[in-house]
Amino acid sequence: MARLHGFMKKELLEVYRKMVTARRLDEKMLIMLKQGKSFFQIGCSGHEAAQLAAATVMRPGEDWAYPYYRDAALCLGLGMTAKEQLLCFLAKADDPNSGGRQMPQHYGHKELRIVSQSSPTGTQFLQAVGSGMTCKWDKTKEIAYVSSGEGSTSQGDFHEALNWASR
């Protein structure tokens, strides 16, 4: 079977399917918000390709993910299901992250090593660096991935995390 930049056609189609799923989930959640079924919605539309590129090189359940609230596509790419994301959005008890007690789009998943988020996204930089340093000290092949919006990069936590990560 032919490869495109190292990827098989089947792999590329799966990434595309997840991109479309993430976009459709965004659209559905916005409709549900307007129907009063949830109290908050912040989507990932426009971020799908970058997030799935990151998820493609990660090993779910082995590597650590510190996403932020726009990272729905990343979480899908790591193995979180659309149903699990909807359970979080609707604050249902079956939500695998918090049993419905976390804000919508603040995903987490213990089995997939997606660390639960907080709204002030800058706080996760130091957590991710600490996780990465532990992986380095333990000589594992795990990685720690962290993301945020550009606004968080003007906060002190971001610069402190860069300093610690460079050690």
Protein Blocks (a to p, Z undefined) as FASTA:
>chain_A
ZZeehiafklmmmmmmmmmmmmmmmmmmmmmmmnopacbdcdfehjlmmmmmmmmmpceh
kaccdddfklmmmmmmnopafklmmmmmnopaklmklnopacehiacdfklopacddfbl
mlmmmmmmmmmmmmmmnopabdcdddddfklmmpmklmmmmmmmmZZ
